[in-house]
Amino acid sequence: MALILLLVSQLPAFQSDPPHKCGSCDEWNKPREPFRIYGNSYYVGTDGLSAILITGDAGHVLLDGGLEQSAALIDASIRKLGFKLQDVKLIVNSHGHYDHAGGINALQRASGATVAASPSGASALQRGENTPDDPQFGFGKADNGFPAVKHVRVLEDGEVVRVGNVAITANFTPGHTPGSTTWTWRSCEGAACLNIVYADSLTAAAAPGFKYTDNPERVNLFRRSITRVAELPCDIVVSTHPQFTDLDRKIKQRAALKGAEADPFVDHGCRALAAGALKALDARIAEERKK
C-alpha cells in the first residue's frame, strides 16, 4: 500500500490552462461532490457548470469541460469516483462558449481523447471563441475566448457516437448558439434502463445590439430546437447549468428518500424545461419588437 501511495504521489499534477476571469466564474467553479446520476452516468462538473461522465467497458465519454479552471476539478471528481481521466476516449461539447468549452483543451491534452462536436461547434472549439453568427459574438474574444482545441471530429445531426458499449446521440438544437447540441443516451441498472438527456442551454442570451427578430428564420429554428428537446425520450434530464433542472433540490430529495419512494431525478423533465425556455424566448421576442 505504501508503494502505491508513493507512486500516486509522484504522478504529474493536472496541467490546467490559465483561468478564465468573469463576474460569475468563481461562483460557477465552486467544487461539487461527484455522484452517480443513474447506472454508468455520473455528474463530475462544478457547482454551476455541468459535466457528465459515462463509463464503459472500452473507455469513457466525457460531456463538456467547464471553464479553464474547471478542468482540474473535473479530473479530481473522476478520480474520486474511482475512474481515470486517461480512460476517457471521447469528449463531446454542448456548445462552444468559454463556460462549457474552456477546459476541453486541457482535458484532451491530459487524456488523449477524441473531441467531437457539431460543425458550428467544432468551428468555435478550433477558433477558441464564438463563431461570428453567435448571438454572443459581440462580447468579443477578450471576454469570451478560450483555449483552442486543435483536432475536433465533426458530427452530423442524429449521429450516434460509440466508445465500446457506450452510445450517445448528437441532437442539434441551435438557438443559444448556432452549434448547440443536446446529447441523449441510455443507462442501465441491471435490466432497468432509462433515457438520459444532457440538455444544452435554451436561453436567448445575446450581446448588446443583437436582435433575434432581425432574422425570423433564426427565431423559427430556435423554436424548433426547444420543441425537439420537449419531444425527446426523457426519463432524466440534466442541463448545462445545473440550476435549470433543479439539481440541488433533486440531490437533497434523493438523500432523504425512504424505502420505495420515487427517485426525484426520474422526473421526465424535458417538457417542463422546454416550456420554460419557450416562455422566455417569447418574452425576449416581444421585448425586441417594442424597440
N, C-alpha and C positions, 0 to 999 in steps of 0.2 A: 504494500500500500504506500509506504514512504517513497518507493521508487516511482510509482505512478504519479503521486503528488509532485515530486520533483520534476518529472518530465512535463507535466501540465504547466507548472510554473515557468518553465523555460520556453514555452510556446510564444511566438511573437504576438505582441498586443495587436488588437484590431486597429488598422490604419484608416482612420476617418479622413474625409476631406475637410477643409476649413469650414467652420459652422456658418450657417445662414443667419443673417440678422433681420428680424422683422418684429413688429409690435406684438404678434401673437406667438412667436416661435418658442419662447421659454415656457409658456403655458401649454402649448401643444406638445412639447417634448418632455413633459414630466414622465418619469417611468411609470409603467403599468405592469402589474403582475401578469405574466403569461398564463393562459388557461386553455383547456380543451373546449372548443365550441361544440363539436359533435364528431364522433368517430375519429378519423385521421386528420381532422381540421382543427387548427389551433390559432388563437389570437396571440401575435407576437409584436404588436405595434405599441405605440406610446399612448399616453393618456388622451391625446386629441387627434392622433393620426393612425389610422388602422393599417395593419399589415397582417397577412394571413399566411400560415404555413400549412401545406397539405403534404403529409408524409406518405411515402410509397416504398415498394419493395426494391425499386431500381433507382431510388433517389427522390428528392423532394421538390416541391414547387413553392415559390415564394411570390405572393401578390403584394406589390408596392414596397417602397423603400423609405417613405417618410422624408424628413429633412436630411441634409448632410449629417447633422449631429445625431439623427435618429439611428443611423446605420449601426453604430456600436451598441446601442440599446437593443436593437433587433437581434444582433448577433448574440448578445448576452441572454436574451429571452429564449432563443433557440437552444442554447447550451443548457439553460436552466431546466428546460423540458426534457433534456436527455438526448438531444439531437445535435448535429454538427452542421454549421454553415457550409462546410466543404462538401456535404452530401446534397446540397441544393443544386439541381441540374438545370432549372428553368426559373427565370424571374420575369414576371409579367407586370404591366403597368395599367392603372386605371386611366390616368391622363398625365400629360407632360407638363405639370406645374411643379415648382420647387418644393412644395409641401408634400408631394407624393412621389416625386422622382429624384429629389435631391440626393438621397442615399444610395441610389441604384448603382452609380459608378463604383463606389467603394465596395458594395456588396458583390458586384460582379467580379471585381478585382480579387477579392478575398476567396470567392467560391469557384471562379472559373465557369460560372453558369452561363447558359444562353439567355439573352434578354429578348423578349418579343413584345410587340405592340401593334396597334392598328397603323395604317400608312401615315396618317397625320401625327399620331402619337409617336411613331418611330422617328419622324422628321424632327419633332420637338426634342426628343431624347438626344438625337445626334447633334442638334443645334445647341443644346444646353440652354434653351429659352423657348418661350411660347412661339408658335407659328404666327405669321402676320395676320391671319384671319381669325385668330383667337380673340374673344371679347375682352380679354385682359392684356392683350399685347401692348396697349398704350401705357401701361405702367413702366415699361422699359426693362432692358436687361439688367441694369444696375440693381433693381429691386427684385426682379423675377427670374434672373439667371440661376443656373445650377450646373454642376459638373457634367459635361457632355459624356454620353455613352458612345463608344466607338463603333461597336458592332451590334446591330439590332435586327432581329428577324422580323420581317413584315408579314402580318397575318391578314386573312380575309375575314369578312363578316361571317359569323357562324362556324368558323373553323374550329375543329377540335384538336387540341394540342395534348400530346401524351408524354408522360415520363413513366415507363413501366406500367403499373396498374392504376396510375392516376391520369384521369382525363378531364380537362377543363375546356369550356366552350367560350369563345370570344363573341359577345353580343354588342355590336357597335351601337352606342347611344349618344350620338353627337348633340351638343347643345351647350353644356357648360364649357366644353372645348370642342373643336371640330373632330378630335380624335378620341373622345371619351368612349370607354369600353366597360361594360358590365360583364362580370365573369360568373359562370354557373358551373356546378359540378354536383356529384352525389357522394355523400359519405355514409358509411355503414357502421353499425354496431351490431355484430352478429348478422342476423338476417334482416334487421331493421335498417332500411336505407332512407335517407332524407335528401331533398333537393336544397342546396345551399346557394345563395345569391350574394355576391360581393358587388353591391350597387355603387356605380360611380356617382359622383356629385350631379345633382339635378337642379342646382341653383343657378339663377340668371345673374351671376356676378360679372361685372364689367368695369373696365377702366372709364374714367371721366370722359364724356363726349361720345361714348359708344351707344348706339341705339339699335336694339334688335329690330325695331319696326322699319329701319332703313332697308331691310331685306326680308320681305314676307316669307320667302321660302325657308329662311333660317328659322323663323318662328314655327312654321309648319313642321320642319324637321325636328325641332326641339319637342313639340307636342307628340310627334310620333315616337320619339325616344322614351318619353315619360309613359306613354301608353304601352310600349313594349316592356318596360320594367314591370308595369302592373300585371301584365299577362304572362310573365314567366312562371314556370313551376317553382314554387317558393314556399318551402317549409320554414327555413331560417334565412334571415337577411341581415347582413352587416354592411353598413355604409362606410365610405372612405373617411368621413369624420364620424366617429362612433356615436356622438350625441344624437345624430339624426335618426338613429334606430334604437335610442334609449338603452345603450349598453350598460351604463351604471345601474339603472333600475333592474335590468334583467339579471345582472350579476348578483345583486342583493337579494332578489326574489329567489334565484336558484339556490343561494346559500341557505335560505330559510325553508326550503322545501321539506316536507314531511311525508313519508310514505309514498303513495302513488300519485301525488299531485303532478299536474302537467308542467313540463319544462317551459319556463317563460320565453326561452329562446325560440321555441317552436310556435310562432305566432302568425305564420303566413303573412308577414307584414309588408310585402311588396305593394299591395294595393293601397294601403294607408300611406306609405312613403310617397307613392306616385300622386295620390290625391293631394297631399300637402304641397308637392312640387308644382303641380298644375295650378293650384290656387295662387301660389307665389308668382309663377310666371304670368298668369292673367293680371295680377296686381301690377307687375312690372310693365306689362304692355299698356295697361290703362294709364299708368303714370306717364309713360313716354308720349302717349297720344295727347295728353293735356298740354305738353310743351310746344 
